[in-house]
Every structure is written in C-alpha cells, then in structure tokens.
Amino acid sequence: MFKLWILGPTQPARLAELSGTTRSAMSNLINTLEKAGLVERSRDGQDRRVVFVALTEEGRRAVSGVFPTQNAREARWFEVLDAGERALLVELIRRVVAAGPA
C-alpha cells in the first residue's frame, strides 16, 4: 500500500516487480485489499486489457495513519550509521534502483 501511496495507480505486474514477489502473490494480496475496501482496480481508458490498482480514500487514510510510526521505525534502524555512511547507502541504493529492471 505504501508503494501505491507514493506511485499512484499502478499495474499489478509493476507492483509485484517492485515488491520482489510473484504476480500471483500480488494478485492474491490485491484481492484481499480490495475486499477490505483499501484498493480498487480500474481499466485503462484506451486499452481495456490494462488494469491499474489504486488506493481508495479509506486506503489513503490507513497508509497516512501508519506512515509516521513506520518512518520513525526505519529511522531508528539507520541510527547506527553516521551521516557519511547513510549518504553512501542512499547513493548505492539509487545506483541499484537505476540499474534494475524497468
């Protein structure tokens, strides 16, 4: 859901790729989130075969509500690194993402 919050409407295959999971597992997750009213599927206006997934208003509220706690948790994980090490880590992650599959 965080990925959808950042990216906006996204194809399920792209979500699976970004999450490091299979399309089947992502489809199952989307089904569960859709039944809970947190995401919705829509078809592309020009190519009805193309499906996008987006957060519903309830899904946006849920993500917004837990983001501060998750962000603080992640910040604590990286407190063991000094400023230079964090900068290096960010640069390395950017390189990996830039070189990764599209």
Buried (B, 14 or more C-beta within 10 A) or exposed (E): BEBBBEBEBBEBEBBBBBEEEEEEEBBEBBEEBBEEEBBBEEEEEEEEEEBBBBBBEEBBEBBEEEEEEEEEEEEEEEEEEEEEEEEEEEEEEEEEEEEEEE
